[in-house]
Amino acid sequence: MIQGFSISVSGLMAQSKRLAVSADNVANMRSRGVDPDGPREQPGAYQPKRVQDVTTGGGGVRGEVRPIAPASVRSYEPSSPDANSEGLVDRPNVNLAEELVTQIQAQRAYEANAAAIRTQDEITDSLLDIKS
């Protein structure tokens, strides 16, 4: 019984992380992206991320944050202060439509895990009532 709670809680945490990472990607989609020709460390450049679900030994899931590759895409924005001499700007490789779908999926999965916890709690209460 306790394992069921643990599995559902791990799902809640993974989906919460997925939603937070996706929201961070959306919030930074117009930020300066990583210059693929630049130095390895680029202060102020945003590296978009994804959450990858990894199954744990106990049957739960853990969300691991991984960078998106390629980290940036070039767009023609000659009026941008970040534009190079050719008018190109490196922007984070974030697709708004994909991020919105990810957020909806994370919300639905979170709701499903919360419902599973409620159901397990009701079953536990019923068992305790039967035993008393």
C-alpha angles and dihedrals in degrees: 000000000000090000090060090055091047093051092049093047090051087053091051091052094047093050092045089054091047091053093047093049092047092049089050090052091051092047091053101038092109094044123107110283130217112281105230090206094046133087121298093250114051113176112215095019115121120229109202117223143201131204115233117199113230121189114234126217094254094056098265130111134243125201114226118195113226132176120253115241124244091034096203145021126211121238132180108250108146093173094055117107087225093056119119124224090282093052093252123140128194109228127183113271094248124144109202094205092052091048092051090050089049090052093050091048091049091050093050093046090048090052091049092052091047089051090050090053091050091050092049089049091052091049091050091050090050092050091050090050091051092050094050 
